[in-house]
Amino acid sequence: MIAGARLLFIVLVVLTIVYACLSLYSRSVRKGKLEERWAQEGMPGDRETFVREGLEEYDGSIRRKLILGVYIIPLTLIAVLIYVTNFM
């Protein structure tokens, strides 16, 4: 039981680091695309305002929520593996 709790703790720490890195990377890619779009299309107004509004839309997007799969998929696979190993 203690070994399982220790494994779960280590897995959660690693997954949190992966989630943070993936989230920051995805946000920076989106920001770069917004800045590039603003420059190419020659949009009127302030670039920072355009980028900020675009990132606010990104925060509510499904892509941002899909990154939570970093937690769901590995933990589900570990639970299935433990179940199959112990009860089948």
C-alpha positions as CSV (number, residue, x, y, z in Angstrom):
1,M,0.0,0.0,0.0
2,I,2.8,2.4,0.9
3,A,4.6,1.5,-2.3
4,G,1.5,2.3,-4.3
5,A,1.1,5.7,-2.6
6,R,4.8,6.5,-3.2
7,L,4.4,5.5,-6.9
8,L,1.2,7.7,-7.2
9,F,3.0,10.6,-5.6
10,I,6.0,10.4,-8.0
11,V,3.7,9.9,-11.0
12,L,1.7,13.0,-10.0
13,V,4.8,15.1,-9.6
14,V,6.2,14.1,-13.0
15,L,2.8,14.6,-14.7
16,T,2.5,18.0,-13.1
17,I,5.9,19.0,-14.5
18,V,4.9,17.6,-17.9
19,Y,1.6,19.4,-17.8
20,A,3.2,22.8,-16.9
21,C,5.8,22.5,-19.7
22,L,3.2,21.4,-22.2
23,S,0.8,24.2,-21.2
24,L,3.5,26.9,-21.4
25,Y,4.7,25.6,-24.7
26,S,1.2,25.5,-26.2
27,R,0.5,29.0,-25.0
28,S,3.7,30.4,-26.4
29,V,3.0,28.8,-29.8
30,R,-0.5,30.4,-29.8
31,K,1.0,33.7,-28.9
32,G,3.5,33.5,-31.7
33,K,0.8,32.6,-34.2
34,L,-1.3,35.6,-33.0
35,E,1.7,38.0,-33.3
36,E,2.5,36.6,-36.8
37,R,-1.2,37.0,-37.9
38,W,-1.3,40.6,-36.6
39,A,1.9,41.4,-38.5
40,Q,0.8,39.7,-41.8
41,E,-2.7,41.1,-42.0
42,G,-1.7,44.6,-40.8
43,M,-4.6,44.8,-38.4
44,P,-5.4,48.1,-36.9
45,G,-5.0,48.8,-33.2
46,D,-2.5,47.7,-30.6
47,R,-0.7,44.4,-31.1
48,E,-0.6,43.6,-27.3
49,T,-4.4,44.1,-27.1
50,F,-4.9,41.8,-30.1
51,V,-2.6,39.1,-28.6
52,R,-4.2,39.4,-25.1
53,E,-7.7,39.0,-26.5
54,G,-6.6,36.0,-28.6
55,L,-5.0,34.4,-25.5
56,E,-8.2,35.0,-23.5
57,E,-10.1,33.1,-26.2
58,Y,-7.4,30.3,-26.1
59,D,-7.9,30.0,-22.3
60,G,-11.5,28.9,-22.9
61,S,-10.8,26.7,-25.8
62,I,-11.0,22.9,-26.0
63,R,-7.3,22.6,-26.9
64,R,-6.4,24.0,-23.4
65,K,-8.7,21.4,-21.8
66,L,-7.3,18.5,-23.9
67,I,-3.9,19.1,-22.3
68,L,-5.4,17.7,-19.0
69,G,-5.2,14.3,-20.8
70,V,-1.6,14.4,-19.5
71,Y,-3.1,13.4,-16.2
72,I,-6.1,11.3,-17.3
73,I,-4.4,8.9,-19.7
74,P,-1.4,7.7,-17.7
75,L,-3.4,7.4,-14.5
76,T,-6.1,5.4,-16.3
77,L,-3.5,3.1,-17.8
78,I,-1.9,2.5,-14.4
79,A,-5.2,1.7,-12.8
80,V,-6.1,-0.7,-15.6
81,L,-2.7,-2.4,-15.4
82,I,-3.1,-2.8,-11.6
83,Y,-6.6,-4.2,-12.1
84,V,-5.6,-6.7,-14.8
85,T,-2.5,-7.8,-12.8
86,N,-4.4,-8.4,-9.6
87,F,-7.8,-9.6,-10.6
88,M,-7.6,-11.3,-14.0
